[in-house]
Amino acid sequence: MPLNYVLNGVSLVPMVTSTRSQAQEAGRLSGIARRERAKKLEFLSNLAVERAVNPPAEPLNPHALKIAMLDQQISRIDTVLATAETAAEFRDLTNAKSRLMELWAKLAGIPSPGSRRPGREPVRRQPMSIEPVVPPPVISPAEPAKPEPGP
């Protein structure tokens, strides 16, 4: 790309010029980004209107918006994954999808495998039997036996 120097005030600033095809590609990408932002804004405004009209009966997940955005990104990766041509492209897309799925699971409150330990079983106490307390019987000491008179 040739550099053209344009007089801007006192200093000369290099300005990058591009070919027609590069400009068309930049315009196409700009249009895609603009449409994505418009879709996101429309989604958010529809969600805000829906919540204003029908407030949720139960508390909504505080990460619901992020989860919805992750769902959209995962579905976009799925569509691109279906058209993957090389093994490297397939590997990169599956790695990206797995990272997004991990984020989605954490935000949704799904525990990762092995992160929960089994709970302790509660110690069960045997029910106490209630018996009346009876004082022990009083036994008087036995008197020594007297010898019998003999013949």
C-alpha positions as semicolon CSV with decimal commas, in nm:
position;residue;x (nm);y (nm);z (nm)
1;M;0,000;0,000;0,000
2;P;0,149;0,333;-0,095
3;L;0,161;0,605;0,170
4;N;0,045;0,954;0,077
5;Y;0,145;1,241;0,298
6;V;-0,131;1,495;0,355
7;L;-0,074;1,835;0,510
8;N;-0,272;1,840;0,834
9;G;-0,210;2,165;1,020
10;V;0,161;2,195;1,079
11;S;0,271;1,834;1,075
12;L;0,258;1,584;0,792
13;V;0,054;1,275;0,874
14;P;0,085;0,960;0,664
15;M;-0,249;0,850;0,523
16;V;-0,294;0,493;0,408
17;T;-0,466;0,451;0,074
18;S;-0,626;0,125;-0,027
19;T;-0,730;-0,047;-0,342
20;R;-1,090;-0,070;-0,459
21;S;-1,126;-0,433;-0,346
22;Q;-0,988;-0,351;0,000
23;A;-1,230;-0,062;0,034
24;Q;-1,520;-0,285;-0,072
25;E;-1,421;-0,549;0,184
26;A;-1,391;-0,286;0,459
27;G;-1,734;-0,151;0,366
28;R;-1,882;-0,502;0,372
29;L;-1,735;-0,572;0,717
30;S;-1,855;-0,235;0,842
31;G;-2,207;-0,314;0,722
32;I;-2,200;-0,652;0,896
33;A;-2,087;-0,493;1,223
34;R;-2,353;-0,223;1,194
35;R;-2,627;-0,481;1,135
36;E;-2,504;-0,691;1,431
37;R;-2,516;-0,384;1,659
38;A;-2,868;-0,304;1,532
39;K;-2,981;-0,663;1,602
40;K;-2,830;-0,650;1,950
41;L;-2,996;-0,315;2,021
42;E;-3,331;-0,445;1,892
43;F;-3,299;-0,757;2,107
44;L;-3,220;-0,549;2,416
45;S;-3,505;-0,305;2,354
46;N;-3,751;-0,592;2,296
47;L;-3,632;-0,756;2,616
48;A;-3,673;-0,430;2,809
49;V;-4,025;-0,380;2,672
50;E;-4,117;-0,739;2,752
51;R;-3,992;-0,704;3,108
52;A;-4,178;-0,375;3,151
53;V;-4,504;-0,526;3,024
54;N;-4,468;-0,870;3,183
55;P;-4,242;-0,850;3,487
56;P;-4,105;-1,192;3,582
57;A;-4,290;-1,363;3,867
58;E;-3,969;-1,508;4,003
59;P;-3,632;-1,341;4,020
60;L;-3,462;-1,365;3,681
61;N;-3,108;-1,494;3,652
62;P;-2,888;-1,183;3,683
63;H;-2,680;-1,313;3,393
64;A;-2,975;-1,379;3,159
65;L;-2,866;-1,119;2,905
66;K;-2,510;-1,250;2,895
67;I;-2,642;-1,605;2,861
68;A;-2,860;-1,499;2,567
69;M;-2,563;-1,332;2,398
70;L;-2,352;-1,644;2,452
71;D;-2,632;-1,853;2,299
72;Q;-2,621;-1,636;1,988
73;Q;-2,243;-1,662;1,963
74;I;-2,254;-2,040;2,006
75;S;-2,517;-2,073;1,734
76;R;-2,304;-1,857;1,500
77;I;-2,003;-2,079;1,566
78;D;-2,220;-2,383;1,490
79;T;-2,315;-2,242;1,149
80;V;-1,953;-2,162;1,064
81;L;-1,845;-2,502;1,199
82;A;-2,075;-2,674;0,951
83;T;-1,880;-2,516;0,665
84;A;-1,529;-2,570;0,808
85;E;-1,295;-2,697;0,539
86;T;-0,963;-2,762;0,709
87;A;-0,876;-2,952;1,023
88;A;-0,713;-2,643;1,175
89;E;-1,026;-2,437;1,114
90;F;-1,241;-2,711;1,270
91;R;-1,006;-2,733;1,572
92;D;-1,008;-2,357;1,628
93;L;-1,387;-2,336;1,606
94;T;-1,443;-2,629;1,842
95;N;-1,197;-2,477;2,093
96;A;-1,383;-2,146;2,075
97;K;-1,715;-2,324;2,121
98;S;-1,590;-2,518;2,424
99;R;-1,467;-2,196;2,589
100;L;-1,803;-2,030;2,527
101;M;-1,985;-2,335;2,663
102;E;-1,777;-2,320;2,982
103;L;-1,873;-1,954;3,029
104;W;-2,237;-2,035;2,954
105;A;-2,240;-2,316;3,213
106;K;-2,084;-2,096;3,483
107;L;-2,329;-1,812;3,421
108;A;-2,624;-2,053;3,414
109;G;-2,516;-2,199;3,750
110;I;-2,440;-2,548;3,619
111;P;-2,158;-2,703;3,823
112;S;-1,864;-2,849;3,636
113;P;-1,803;-3,223;3,668
114;G;-1,634;-3,319;3,992
115;S;-1,669;-2,977;4,150
116;R;-1,928;-3,087;4,400
117;R;-1,839;-3,315;4,684
118;P;-2,103;-3,547;4,815
119;G;-2,267;-3,410;5,124
120;R;-2,216;-3,566;5,462
121;E;-2,494;-3,786;5,579
122;P;-2,654;-3,638;5,887
123;V;-2,580;-3,822;6,210
124;R;-2,903;-3,979;6,321
125;R;-2,948;-4,002;6,692
126;Q;-3,146;-4,285;6,836
127;P;-3,465;-4,163;6,996
128;M;-3,438;-4,165;7,371
129;S;-3,678;-4,391;7,550
130;I;-3,851;-4,226;7,838
131;E;-3,885;-4,453;8,136
132;P;-4,001;-4,353;8,480
133;V;-3,725;-4,329;8,733
134;V;-3,800;-4,569;9,019
135;P;-3,583;-4,559;9,325
136;P;-3,416;-4,892;9,398
137;P;-3,583;-5,096;9,671
138;V;-3,430;-5,061;10,015
139;I;-3,300;-5,392;10,142
140;S;-3,227;-5,422;10,509
141;P;-2,917;-5,609;10,603
142;A;-2,984;-5,969;10,688
143;E;-2,934;-6,067;11,047
144;P;-2,684;-6,339;11,112
145;A;-2,845;-6,673;11,157
146;K;-2,857;-6,796;11,515
147;P;-2,731;-7,140;11,582
148;E;-2,999;-7,385;11,674
149;P;-2,974;-7,535;12,019
150;G;-2,849;-7,887;11,989
151;P;-2,962;-8,202;12,180
